[in-house]
Amino acid sequence: MTNVTSTWIEPADSATALLLLGRGSDPDSERGVDCPGDLPAPSDPDLVARAAAAKKALGDRVFVLGHHYQRDEVIQFADVTGDSFRLAQQAAARPDAEFIVFCGVHFMAESADILTTPGQKVVLPDLAAGCSMADMAVLGQVQTAWEHFEDLGIAGDVVPVTYMNSSADIKGFVGRQKGVVCTSSNAKRALEWSFEQGSKVFFLPDQHLGRNTAVLEMGFDLDDCVLYDPHKPNGGLTDQQLRDARMILWRGHCSVHGRFTIDSVNEVRERVPGVNVLVHPECKHEVVTAADYVGSTEYIIRKLDEAPAGSAWAVGTELNLVRRLALAHPDKQISFLDRTVCYCSTMNRIDLPHLVWALEELVAGRVPNQITVDAETASYARSALDQMLLLP
């Protein structure tokens, strides 16, 4: 293949794209947009210096975690970068840090609170940084589904599995029912363990990861999977469908990865000869089956690190990460799989003004936006997380 030096082309700004980037707000639909105290203006030329000064003043008392999908302006101040579970593990490995500032989204901060010591305080710089996928599985709805399984007499055969991208409430529910948490990199191992415990899996909250893992990695048929819609009576399924199913998938998805389509794949193959299509398993089944490579965020990073110079890649995951990878590998042609902007809108709520505000509040002796999980929920959630860590 001919060597190609890539030039990153930023998607064009639009009103929607700017809102997704956190450069605007919609007070009618967003939670936690405003912070107590004075939030620095995004145009403040001293933001970088202020963040560095506050972090230096706090010293070893603070440990800053940055998810791969964060903006570069935030990542530069992270002590560790990684995916959600690695960051929670890293937080737990720093018991001497008084404050954990989690530059990610709400469920990640909850996981950090579950895994850290009682004396540590986990801070989320902006409470609006949630996760639409995690919000698609509400505890009351999940409990209603489980009660339906009990009424059908199948609950004893069902093992609940929840993706890491879920709330502490859902992890706690799974722990109560002797289930397990999984990540995108160990989902197959989690399902294999679960099918040793029972004959069915109730997979929350991302239908695509559950379906792709069962069908593409474990040899199941699509007919083995049914989709439980919490907004329909009995999930929109007949009793017989639930009795016959091996995988009961919750109707949830990632708003970023769900945007990629088979048309995106076909278009990039026509436009870039010899391109390798690399996608996350949260993408739709037809996108994953049309791709050349499928894997977790860490897999995507590793694959591009190891790729030969001159190779061409179209990557189906969050845009901040794809851009960072493209700039880190100028000897490879790395592009975004879709032509439209695809930031994680809630992850991008964590910007430099919010980080500066959070750090300066800690310097002043105030703890902003502390994320706490009640002791009972945390105990059951930790049991589901511990079960994941015991997977072979």
C-alpha positions in Angstrom: 0.0 0.0 0.0 1.3 3.5 -0.9 2.3 5.5 2.1 -0.2 8.3 2.8 0.3 11.2 5.2 -3.1 11.9 6.8 -4.5 15.4 7.4 -7.3 15.5 9.9 -10.4 17.3 8.6 -12.5 18.7 11.3 -16.3 18.3 10.8 -17.9 21.6 10.0 -19.4 23.6 12.9 -23.2 23.9 13.2 -25.6 25.1 15.8 -26.1 21.5 16.9 -22.4 20.6 16.9 -21.6 23.6 19.0 -24.3 22.6 21.5 -22.9 19.1 21.6 -19.4 20.5 22.3 -20.8 22.3 25.4 -20.6 25.8 23.8 -24.2 26.4 24.5 -27.0 25.2 26.7 -30.6 24.2 26.6 -32.0 24.9 30.1 -35.3 23.3 29.2 -33.8 19.8 28.6 -30.4 19.6 30.4 -29.8 18.9 34.0 -27.0 20.5 36.1 -26.0 23.1 33.5 -25.4 25.7 36.1 -22.8 25.4 38.9 -22.8 27.2 42.2 -20.1 29.8 42.4 -18.5 31.5 39.5 -17.7 29.3 36.5 -14.8 30.8 34.5 -15.6 32.1 31.0 -14.6 29.7 28.2 -12.7 32.6 26.6 -10.5 33.2 29.7 -7.0 33.1 28.3 -5.7 32.1 31.7 -7.7 28.9 32.1 -4.7 26.6 31.4 -2.6 28.4 33.9 -5.4 28.4 36.5 -5.9 24.7 36.1 -2.2 24.0 36.5 -1.9 26.2 39.5 -4.9 24.7 41.3 -3.7 21.1 40.5 -0.2 22.0 41.9 -1.7 23.5 45.0 -3.6 20.4 45.7 -0.6 18.1 45.0 -1.1 14.5 45.9 -4.5 15.3 47.5 -6.1 15.2 44.1 -6.1 12.5 41.4 -7.6 13.5 38.0 -9.0 10.8 35.7 -9.7 11.5 32.0 -11.8 9.2 29.8 -10.6 8.7 26.2 -13.6 10.6 24.9 -12.7 13.8 26.7 -11.5 16.9 24.9 -7.8 17.5 24.6 -8.0 20.6 26.8 -9.2 18.4 29.7 -7.0 15.3 28.9 -3.9 17.4 29.3 -4.5 17.6 33.1 -5.4 13.9 33.6 -3.1 11.8 35.7 -4.4 8.7 34.0 -6.4 8.2 30.8 -8.4 5.2 29.9 -11.8 3.6 29.5 -14.4 3.7 32.2 -13.4 0.5 34.1 -9.7 1.1 33.9 -10.2 4.6 35.3 -12.3 3.2 38.2 -9.6 0.7 38.9 -7.0 3.4 38.9 -9.1 5.5 41.3 -9.2 2.4 43.7 -5.5 2.1 43.4 -4.9 5.6 44.8 -6.3 5.3 48.4 -4.1 8.2 49.6 -5.7 10.7 47.2 -8.3 12.7 49.1 -10.1 13.8 46.0 -10.8 11.9 42.8 -11.8 14.3 40.0 -13.5 12.2 37.4 -13.5 13.7 33.9 -16.0 11.4 32.4 -19.8 10.8 33.0 -22.0 10.1 35.9 -22.0 6.3 35.9 -18.2 6.3 35.8 -18.0 8.6 38.9 -20.4 6.3 40.6 -18.2 3.3 39.9 -15.2 5.1 41.3 -17.1 5.9 44.5 -18.1 2.2 44.8 -14.5 1.1 44.4 -12.7 3.8 46.5 -12.4 4.1 50.2 -15.0 5.8 52.4 -12.7 8.7 53.1 -12.2 9.6 49.4 -14.4 12.1 47.7 -15.3 11.6 44.0 -16.0 14.9 42.1 -17.8 15.2 38.7 -17.0 18.7 37.3 -20.4 19.0 35.6 -23.5 17.1 36.8 -24.9 17.4 33.3 -22.3 14.9 32.2 -24.5 11.9 32.1 -24.9 8.9 29.7 -28.0 8.5 27.6 -27.4 4.7 27.4 -27.2 4.4 31.2 -30.3 6.5 31.5 -32.2 4.0 29.2 -32.3 1.4 32.0 -34.2 2.7 35.0 -34.3 0.6 38.2 -38.1 0.6 38.4 -38.5 -0.6 34.8 -35.9 -3.3 35.3 -37.6 -4.5 38.5 -40.9 -4.7 36.6 -39.3 -6.8 33.9 -37.8 -9.1 36.5 -41.2 -9.5 38.3 -42.6 -10.5 34.9 -39.9 -13.2 34.6 -40.9 -14.4 38.1 -44.5 -14.6 37.1 -43.6 -16.7 34.1 -41.5 -19.0 36.2 -38.3 -18.3 34.3 -36.5 -16.0 36.7 -34.6 -18.9 38.2 -33.1 -19.6 34.8 -32.1 -16.0 34.0 -28.8 -14.4 34.9 -28.6 -10.6 34.7 -25.6 -9.1 33.0 -25.1 -5.4 32.9 -22.6 -3.4 30.9 -20.2 -1.2 32.8 -22.1 1.7 31.2 -25.0 1.5 33.6 -26.1 3.3 36.8 -25.1 2.2 40.3 -28.8 1.3 40.8 -28.7 -1.2 37.9 -25.3 -2.7 39.0 -26.8 -3.1 42.5 -29.9 -4.9 41.1 -27.6 -7.2 39.1 -25.5 -7.9 42.3 -28.7 -8.7 44.2 -29.7 -11.3 41.6 -26.2 -12.9 41.6 -25.3 -11.5 38.2 -22.2 -9.9 36.8 -20.9 -6.6 35.2 -19.1 -6.7 31.9 -17.0 -4.4 29.7 -16.9 -4.4 26.0 -13.6 -6.3 26.1 -14.7 -9.1 28.5 -18.4 -9.4 27.4 -17.8 -12.9 25.9 -16.3 -14.2 29.2 -19.1 -12.7 31.2 -21.7 -14.4 29.0 -19.9 -17.7 29.1 -19.9 -17.6 32.9 -23.5 -16.6 32.9 -24.6 -19.5 30.8 -22.8 -21.8 33.2 -25.2 -20.4 35.9 -28.4 -20.4 34.0 -30.0 -21.0 30.5 -30.8 -17.3 29.8 -29.2 -13.9 30.1 -30.9 -10.6 30.7 -28.5 -8.1 29.1 -28.6 -4.5 30.2 -28.6 -1.8 28.9 -26.9 -1.9 25.5 -28.7 -4.3 23.1 -26.0 -4.0 20.5 -23.1 -5.2 22.6 -25.2 -8.1 23.9 -26.4 -9.1 20.4 -23.0 -8.7 18.8 -21.2 -10.7 21.5 -23.8 -13.5 21.5 -24.1 -13.9 17.7 -20.6 -13.0 16.5 -18.5 -14.4 19.3 -20.6 -17.2 20.8 -22.3 -18.6 17.7 -25.9 -17.8 18.7 -28.5 -17.1 16.1 -30.3 -13.8 15.9 -33.5 -15.7 16.6 -32.0 -16.6 20.0 -32.2 -12.9 21.0 -35.3 -11.0 21.8 -35.6 -7.2 22.5 -37.3 -6.2 25.7 -38.9 -2.7 25.3 -39.7 -1.3 28.8 -42.2 1.2 27.2 -44.4 -1.6 26.0 -46.6 -4.0 28.0 -44.5 -7.1 29.0 -41.6 -5.6 27.0 -43.5 -6.0 23.7 -42.9 -9.8 23.9 -45.1 -12.8 24.2 -44.7 -15.2 27.1 -43.5 -17.9 24.6 -40.9 -15.5 23.1 -39.5 -15.0 26.6 -39.5 -18.7 27.4 -37.7 -19.5 24.2 -35.1 -16.7 24.2 -31.6 -17.3 25.3 -30.6 -13.6 25.3 -33.2 -11.1 26.5 -31.8 -7.7 25.4 -32.8 -4.5 27.0 -33.8 -1.8 24.5 -30.9 0.6 25.0 -28.1 1.9 22.9 -25.2 4.4 22.7 -26.3 7.6 21.1 -22.8 8.0 19.5 -22.2 4.5 18.2 -25.8 4.1 17.2 -25.4 6.8 14.6 -23.1 4.7 12.4 -24.9 3.0 9.5 -24.2 0.5 6.8 -24.3 3.4 4.4 -21.4 5.0 6.3 -19.4 1.8 5.7 -20.3 1.5 2.1 -19.6 5.2 1.4 -16.1 5.1 3.0 -15.2 2.0 1.1 -16.1 3.7 -2.2 -14.2 6.9 -1.2 -11.0 5.3 0.3 -9.7 2.3 -1.6 -8.3 -0.4 0.7 -9.7 1.2 3.8 -9.9 -0.8 7.0 -13.2 -0.3 8.8 -12.7 -0.5 12.6 -15.7 -0.1 14.9 -16.8 -0.5 18.5 -19.1 -3.4 19.4 -21.8 -0.8 20.6 -22.5 -0.2 16.9 -25.5 -1.8 15.2 -25.2 -5.5 14.2 -25.3 -4.7 10.4 -22.4 -2.2 10.9 -20.3 -4.6 13.0 -20.8 -7.4 10.5 -19.8 -5.1 7.6 -16.6 -3.9 9.4 -13.2 -5.4 9.1 -12.3 -5.2 12.8 -14.4 -4.8 16.0 -13.3 -4.1 19.5 -13.4 -2.1 22.6 -11.9 1.4 23.0 -8.6 0.0 24.2 -8.6 -2.5 21.3 -9.2 0.4 18.8 -6.2 2.3 20.2 -4.0 -0.7 20.2 -5.0 -1.7 16.6 -4.1 1.7 15.3 -0.9 1.8 17.3 0.2 -1.4 15.6 -1.1 -0.6 12.1 1.6 -0.3 9.4 2.5 3.1 8.1 0.5 4.1 5.0 -2.5 2.1 5.9 -6.0 3.6 5.7 -8.6 3.4 8.5 -12.1 4.5 9.0 -13.0 4.4 12.7 -16.5 4.1 14.2 -16.3 5.5 17.7 -16.4 8.9 19.4 -14.8 11.8 17.5 -12.5 13.2 20.2 -10.7 9.9 20.3 -10.6 9.4 16.6 -9.1 12.9 16.1 -6.5 12.3 18.8 -5.5 9.0 17.2 -5.3 10.6 13.7 -3.0 13.3 15.0 -0.9 10.8 16.9 -0.3 8.7 13.7 0.4 11.2 10.9 1.9 8.3 8.9 -1.5 6.6 8.6 -4.7 7.7 7.0 -7.2 7.7 9.9 -10.6 9.2 9.3 -14.0 9.2 11.1 -16.4 6.6 9.8 -19.3 9.1 9.5 -19.1 12.5 7.7 -21.3 14.2 10.4 -20.2 15.3 13.8 -20.5 12.6 16.4 -19.2 13.8 19.8 -20.5 12.3 23.0 -22.6 15.3 24.0 -22.7 14.6 27.7 -19.0 13.7 27.9 -18.2 17.0 26.3 -19.9 18.8 29.1 -16.7 18.4 31.0 -14.7 21.3 29.6 -11.8 23.4 30.9 -14.0 26.0 32.7 -15.8 23.2 34.6 -12.5 21.5 35.5 -10.9 24.8 36.6 -14.0 25.6 38.7 -13.9 22.1 40.4 -10.2 22.3 41.2 -10.3 25.8 42.5 -13.3 24.9 44.7 -11.2 22.1 46.2 -8.3 24.5 46.8 -10.8 26.8 48.6 -11.8 23.9 50.9 -15.2 23.2 49.3 -16.1 19.9 47.6 -18.3 20.5 44.5 -20.5 18.0 42.8 -19.5 15.1 45.0 -20.9 11.7 43.7 -22.0 9.3 46.4 -23.6 5.9 46.2 -25.6 4.7 49.2 -24.0 1.9 51.2 -26.5 -0.9 50.4 -26.5 -0.2 46.6 -22.7 0.1 46.6 -22.4 -3.3 48.4 -24.5 -5.2 45.9 -22.9 -3.3 42.9 -19.5 -4.1 44.2 -20.4 -7.8 44.4 -21.3 -7.7 40.7 -18.1 -5.9 39.9 -16.1 -8.3 42.0 -17.7 -11.2 40.1 -16.5 -9.7 36.9 -12.9 -9.5 38.3 -13.1 -13.2 39.1 -13.9 -14.1 35.5 -11.3 -16.6 34.0 
